[in-house]
């Protein structure tokens, strides 16, 4: 059977793809993920899948347009069902694509992730299968999650630290100190003044562009200096 496999990321693909092939499915991948933000993160995950293909020539259909606006249009990001809306947006697309392009069935690597709402994904997929008149292949490969990530390590694939959208990125890192400046060479006076609001007697450091008498003109070589 020709199976259309929605691929959320290269890491979640590795082990499940092997199992689906063992069952005799002819697998074609589909990368459709408007939920991945920001743009550079989207490109990293897109690139990781292409790197995967270098060692495993899986045919993949790529939707390469950065989908931030599409995501914001379809997902109620201020409500309590943000993830459900995101699941439905992607699953509906893949079910429709599978039906319109002659595939025998569809499924998604999201079902193989231990970090997603598995039962919700299953329910949505079953409902969409009935709506579009196409088979949905359900498999619970969550037990292969660690194995899949080990394969990804060996293949030196990019492994992301959060689900995808900017909201999940915030939730993942908001209580960490990642990328915060910790101040390796802060002197004692700067430590003492840290966090204090300057008063009228405080002398603030100034850009050297202004270290000259008022009204003095800049030399030609400094005319394009940005402060």
Secondary structure, DSSP 4 states (H G I P E B T S, - for coil): -EEEEE-S-HHHHHHHHHHHHHTT-EEEEEE--TT--SHHHHHHHHHHHHHHHHHS---EEE--S--HHHHHHH--TTSS-HHHHHHHHHHHHHHHHHHHTT-SEEEEGGGG-TTS-HHHHHHHHHHHHHHHT-EE-----GGGHHHHHHHHHHTT----SS-SSHHHHHHHHTTS-TT----TT--HHHHHHTTPPP-TT------GGG-S-TTPPPPGGGTT---
